[in-house]
Amino acid sequence: MSETLTIIDNRTGKKYDLPIADGAIRSTDLRQIKTGQDDAGLVTYDPAFMNTAACRSRITYIDGDKGVLEYRGYPIEQLAEQSTYLETSYLIIFGELPSEEQLKEWTKQITLHTMLHENIKKLMEGFQYDAHPMGVFLSTVGAFSTFYPDAKKIFDEQSRKKQVHRLIAKVPTIAAYAYRHSIGRPYIYPDNDLSFTGNFLNMLFRMTELKYNANPVLERALDVLFILHADHEQNCSTSAMRGIGSSHVDPYSAMAGAAAALYGPLHGGANEAVLRMLNEIGSVQNIPGFIKRVKAGEGRLMGFGHRVYKSYDPRAKIIKKTADEVFEVTGRNPLLDIALELERIALQDEYFVSRRLYPNVDFYSGLIYQAMGFPVTMFPVLFAIPRTAGWIAQWEEMILDPEQKIARPRQLYVGASRRDYRPLSSRS
């Protein structure tokens, strides 16, 4: 016997049985409940999609109460410890971990597509020297749609695969060029002998040496951070990727919109806000006063709490361990002591515990990026590079889903009722 939700209309006494599937009812089933003869039917009002599922997905599973994050069923802890970003991106996009031969071919294809067209370099050189790297990044990704017109064939599997290779391979190059442009240094071409993250660090930081080899600890730390940020279910930027992609536009244009969503301080800029907060606190001695102000509503505890996680963010535990490894190489970030003490106090304070405010992924990631030499303006770009895998997977899942149509949310109109136009001379 199938599960149903029974709704009784107290005005008419009429009963409606709505089928329940996967823990949800279809909002369109509510249309049969009408408030009048000319009524189009009941709709749900859900600002910010707090309790609305817009798709079925097989990519990422989150249990916010238990602090669980899985990619295609694999726990994030196992992937962060044993996998690489390229292997994880293959898993996210294609649904299964690759065989040895598949991983070799996947790595080869990504390596072969890391170069940018010379005209793309000229485009990037047209930005002001102080242009924000994320603005440069999203603009350049959008411009790819004019360089690769074959990307418009979104229902051609081979064409889609080519765009996947291009996007995964080229976003680190775009990011590195945006960084080098911002500091007035010449662009460094990709080095195909290096790993995915090793090559990225090479394009960022190489100076006059003939061969750049990143510190293996920092190279691995960046790989772990990329794994942690590869996908995170239906967040703001992923929802933007799906929404724009539902018009059947090419993936570059859709991803430019997703990157624009990530640009916002409430999304990709959250770890920068944590650093600002730690700098404002200034020292461990100032933490009690800061906590007091937060409780009084005079400030916010950045890097704590999450829309989904109501326990410790599993990514935060991994990042905290990674931070220790990074600081052994770079030296201890003076803000770390403030962060650790702030976390200790908050996790013991009933005010924060009762509100289920635990550290999230942003609390320590900014400290790591800063220790590695990245300016805060690069933080959202460092988020966008690994999230490319998730955006692509979500986009492809959406366009191949027969239930999906062009996104068109409903609204509740609360404006003026019908009125007649009056000539300008008669208006007071």
C-alpha positions in Angstrom: 0.0 0.0 0.0 1.4 3.4 -1.1 1.8 6.2 1.5 -0.4 9.2 1.2 -0.9 12.5 3.0 -4.6 13.2 3.6 -5.7 16.8 3.6 -9.3 17.8 4.7 -10.6 21.1 3.5 -12.6 22.4 6.6 -14.6 24.8 4.4 -16.1 22.1 2.1 -15.3 18.9 4.0 -13.7 17.5 0.9 -10.8 15.1 1.4 -7.6 15.0 -0.7 -5.2 12.1 -0.7 -1.7 13.2 -1.9 0.8 10.4 -2.7 4.1 10.5 -0.8 7.2 9.3 -2.6 10.8 9.6 -1.3 9.5 11.5 1.7 7.9 14.2 -0.4 4.6 15.2 -2.0 4.4 16.8 -5.4 3.5 20.5 -5.0 1.5 20.3 -8.2 -0.9 17.8 -6.5 -1.9 20.8 -4.3 -3.5 22.5 -7.3 -6.6 20.3 -6.9 -7.3 22.2 -3.7 -9.1 25.4 -4.7 -10.4 28.4 -2.8 -12.8 29.4 -5.5 -14.2 28.5 -8.9 -11.7 30.7 -10.8 -8.8 29.8 -8.5 -5.8 28.1 -10.2 -5.2 25.9 -7.1 -3.1 26.0 -3.9 0.6 26.7 -4.2 3.3 26.5 -1.5 5.2 29.7 -0.4 8.8 28.9 0.4 11.2 31.9 0.3 14.8 30.8 -0.2 13.7 27.2 -0.8 13.9 26.3 2.9 11.8 23.1 2.4 11.3 22.6 -1.3 13.0 19.9 -3.4 13.4 21.0 -7.0 15.0 17.8 -8.3 15.9 14.2 -7.7 19.7 13.7 -7.5 22.1 10.8 -7.2 25.2 12.9 -6.7 25.6 14.2 -3.1 23.9 13.0 0.1 23.9 15.1 3.2 22.4 14.3 6.6 22.7 17.6 8.5 21.7 16.2 11.9 24.3 13.5 11.8 27.0 15.4 10.1 27.2 13.1 7.1 28.4 14.1 3.6 28.8 11.5 0.8 29.7 11.8 -2.9 27.9 9.0 -4.8 27.6 7.1 -1.5 31.3 7.4 -0.6 31.9 9.2 2.8 33.8 12.4 2.5 36.3 11.3 5.2 37.4 8.3 3.1 37.7 10.3 -0.1 39.7 13.1 1.6 42.1 10.6 3.1 42.6 8.2 0.2 41.5 9.8 -3.0 42.7 12.7 -5.2 40.7 15.6 -6.6 40.9 14.3 -10.2 39.7 10.8 -9.1 36.9 12.4 -7.0 35.8 14.6 -9.8 35.6 11.6 -12.1 33.4 9.9 -9.4 31.1 12.9 -9.1 30.7 13.4 -12.8 30.4 9.8 -14.0 28.9 8.1 -10.9 31.6 5.5 -10.1 35.2 5.4 -9.1 37.4 4.9 -12.1 39.4 1.8 -12.9 43.2 2.3 -13.2 42.9 2.6 -17.0 40.0 5.0 -16.8 41.8 7.2 -14.3 44.9 7.2 -16.5 42.8 8.3 -19.6 40.9 10.9 -17.5 44.1 12.4 -16.2 45.6 12.4 -19.7 42.5 14.3 -21.2 42.5 16.9 -18.4 46.3 17.4 -18.8 45.9 17.9 -22.6 43.3 20.6 -22.2 45.0 22.9 -19.6 46.2 25.5 -22.1 44.2 28.6 -22.9 43.6 30.1 -26.3 46.0 33.0 -26.8 43.0 35.3 -27.4 41.7 34.4 -24.0 44.9 35.7 -22.5 44.4 39.0 -24.4 40.8 39.1 -23.1 42.1 38.8 -19.5 44.8 41.4 -20.1 42.0 43.9 -20.8 40.9 43.9 -17.2 42.1 46.6 -14.8 45.1 45.5 -12.7 43.0 45.7 -9.6 40.0 43.8 -10.9 38.7 41.2 -8.5 40.0 37.8 -9.5 36.5 36.3 -9.2 35.1 38.9 -11.6 37.8 38.0 -14.1 37.2 34.3 -13.5 33.5 34.3 -14.2 33.8 36.7 -17.1 36.4 34.4 -18.7 34.4 31.3 -18.2 31.4 32.9 -19.8 33.6 34.0 -22.8 34.4 30.4 -23.4 31.0 30.0 -25.0 32.1 32.1 -27.9 35.4 30.1 -28.3 33.7 26.7 -28.3 30.4 27.0 -30.2 30.2 23.2 -30.3 29.3 23.4 -26.6 25.7 24.3 -27.6 25.2 20.7 -28.6 24.3 19.8 -25.0 22.4 16.6 -25.9 25.4 15.2 -27.9 27.2 13.0 -25.4 30.6 13.3 -27.0 30.3 17.1 -27.2 29.4 17.2 -23.5 32.4 15.0 -22.6 34.7 17.4 -24.4 33.3 20.4 -22.5 33.8 18.5 -19.3 37.5 18.0 -20.1 37.9 21.6 -21.1 36.2 23.0 -18.0 37.9 20.8 -15.4 41.3 21.4 -17.1 41.1 25.1 -17.8 39.6 26.6 -14.6 42.9 26.4 -12.7 44.7 28.1 -15.6 42.1 30.9 -15.6 42.4 31.3 -11.9 46.2 31.4 -12.0 46.2 33.9 -14.8 43.7 36.1 -12.9 46.0 36.0 -9.9 49.2 36.8 -11.9 47.4 39.6 -13.7 46.3 41.1 -10.3 50.0 41.3 -9.2 51.5 42.3 -12.5 53.5 39.2 -13.1 53.7 37.3 -16.5 51.4 34.3 -17.0 53.0 30.9 -16.5 52.1 28.2 -18.9 50.8 24.8 -17.6 53.4 22.1 -16.9 52.1 18.7 -18.0 54.6 16.9 -15.9 53.0 18.0 -12.7 49.9 16.9 -10.8 46.6 18.8 -11.1 47.2 20.8 -7.9 51.0 20.9 -8.4 50.5 22.5 -11.8 48.1 25.0 -10.4 50.6 26.1 -7.7 53.3 26.2 -10.5 51.2 28.6 -12.5 50.5 30.7 -9.4 53.9 31.0 -7.8 56.7 30.1 -10.2 59.3 32.9 -10.6 62.6 32.5 -12.5 63.3 28.8 -11.7 63.4 26.4 -14.6 61.2 23.9 -12.9 58.7 24.6 -10.1 58.0 21.8 -7.6 55.5 22.6 -4.8 56.0 21.4 -1.3 54.3 18.0 -1.3 52.5 18.8 2.0 51.0 22.0 0.6 50.2 20.2 -2.7 48.3 17.5 -0.9 46.6 20.0 1.4 45.2 21.8 -1.6 44.1 18.5 -3.1 42.2 17.7 0.1 40.5 21.2 0.1 39.5 20.7 -3.5 37.9 17.3 -2.6 36.0 18.9 0.2 34.6 21.7 -2.0 33.8 19.5 -5.1 30.1 19.4 -4.5 27.6 20.2 -1.8 24.1 19.4 -3.0 21.6 22.1 -3.9 23.3 25.2 -2.6 23.0 28.7 -4.1 25.5 28.3 -6.9 24.4 24.8 -7.8 20.8 25.9 -7.9 21.9 28.7 -10.2 23.8 26.2 -12.5 20.7 24.1 -12.8 18.3 27.1 -13.2 20.3 28.7 -16.0 21.1 25.3 -17.6 17.4 24.5 -17.7 17.1 27.0 -20.6 19.4 24.6 -22.5 22.2 27.1 -22.7 25.8 25.9 -23.1 27.6 24.8 -19.9 30.0 27.7 -20.0 27.3 30.3 -19.8 25.5 28.3 -17.1 28.7 28.0 -15.1 29.4 31.8 -15.4 26.1 32.3 -13.6 27.0 29.7 -11.0 30.3 31.4 -10.4 28.6 34.7 -10.1 26.4 33.2 -7.3 29.5 31.9 -5.6 31.0 35.4 -5.7 28.6 36.6 -3.0 29.9 37.1 0.5 27.2 34.8 1.9 28.5 31.9 -0.3 32.1 31.8 -1.6 33.2 34.8 0.5 32.3 33.2 3.9 35.9 32.2 4.8 37.1 35.8 4.1 34.5 36.9 6.6 36.0 34.5 9.2 39.4 36.0 8.7 38.0 39.5 9.1 36.3 38.5 12.3 39.5 36.9 13.7 41.5 40.0 12.8 38.9 42.2 14.5 39.1 40.1 17.7 42.8 40.7 17.6 43.9 38.4 20.5 42.8 35.5 22.7 42.2 38.0 25.6 39.5 39.7 23.6 37.4 36.6 22.9 35.2 36.7 26.0 34.2 40.3 25.2 33.5 39.3 21.6 31.3 36.4 22.6 29.4 38.7 24.9 28.7 41.1 22.0 27.5 38.2 19.8 25.1 37.1 22.5 23.8 40.6 22.8 23.1 40.7 19.0 25.9 43.2 18.4 27.9 40.9 16.0 28.0 37.5 14.3 30.1 34.4 14.9 31.3 33.8 11.4 32.2 30.3 10.3 29.8 28.7 12.8 26.4 27.2 11.9 25.1 26.1 8.5 21.8 26.0 6.7 22.1 22.2 6.4 24.4 21.0 9.1 23.0 21.0 12.6 26.0 19.2 14.1 29.7 19.5 13.4 30.4 19.9 9.7 32.3 16.8 8.7 34.5 18.9 6.3 35.5 21.1 9.2 37.1 18.1 11.1 39.2 17.2 8.0 40.2 20.8 7.4 41.3 21.2 11.0 43.7 18.3 10.6 44.9 19.6 7.3 45.6 23.0 8.9 48.0 21.4 11.4 49.9 19.8 8.6 50.1 23.1 6.6 51.3 25.2 9.5 54.1 22.8 10.1 55.4 23.8 6.7 54.4 27.5 6.6 54.7 28.4 10.3 51.8 28.9 12.6 49.3 31.5 11.6 48.9 33.9 14.5 45.2 33.9 14.0 45.0 30.1 14.7 45.3 30.6 18.4 42.3 32.9 18.3 40.3 30.4 16.2 41.1 27.5 18.4 40.1 29.3 21.6 37.0 30.7 19.9 36.0 27.2 18.9 36.7 25.8 22.4 34.6 28.4 24.1 31.7 28.3 21.6 31.5 24.5 21.8 31.1 24.7 25.6 28.7 27.6 25.7 25.1 26.7 26.1 24.1 29.7 24.0 25.8 28.3 20.9 25.3 24.6 21.7 21.5 25.1 22.1 21.4 26.8 18.7 23.5 24.0 17.2 26.1 26.4 16.0 29.2 24.3 15.2 32.3 25.2 13.1 31.7 24.8 9.3 34.1 24.3 6.4 34.8 28.0 6.2 36.1 28.4 9.7 39.6 27.0 9.0 39.9 27.0 5.2 40.7 30.7 5.0 43.5 30.3 7.5 45.0 27.6 5.3 44.7 29.6 2.2 46.3 32.6 3.8 49.2 30.5 5.2 49.8 29.2 1.7 50.2 32.8 0.3 46.8 33.4 -1.2 45.2 36.9 -0.9 41.7 36.9 0.4 40.4 38.0 -3.1 41.4 34.6 -4.4 39.3 32.7 -1.8 36.1 32.4 -3.9 38.2 31.5 -7.0 39.8 28.7 -5.0 36.2 27.5 -4.2 35.1 27.7 -7.8 38.0 25.5 -9.2 36.9 22.3 -7.4 33.2 23.1 -7.5 33.4 23.0 -11.3 33.1 19.2 -11.0 29.9 19.4 -9.0 28.4 22.1 -11.2 29.0 20.0 -14.3 27.6 16.8 -12.7 24.5 18.7 -11.5 24.0 20.4 -14.9 24.3 17.1 -16.8 22.0 15.3 -14.4 19.4 18.1 -14.8 19.4 18.2 -18.6 19.1 14.4 -18.9 16.2 14.3 -16.3 12.9 13.9 -18.3 11.0 15.5 -15.4 13.0 18.8 -15.7 11.7 21.8 -17.6 12.9 25.3 -17.8 12.9 26.7 -14.3 9.9 29.0 -13.6 9.1 29.5 -9.9 5.6 30.6 -8.9 4.9 33.8 -7.0 2.3 35.2 -4.7 1.2 38.6 -6.2 0.6 41.1 -3.4 0.7 44.3 -5.5 -2.1 46.7 -6.5 -5.3 45.4 -7.9 -6.5 46.4 -11.4 -6.6 50.2 -12.0 -7.0 52.5 -14.9 -4.3 54.7 -16.5 -4.7 58.4 -15.7 -3.2 61.2 -17.9 -0.2 63.0 -16.4 -2.2 66.2 -15.9 -4.8 64.5 -13.7 -2.3 62.9 -11.3 -1.7 64.7 -7.9 
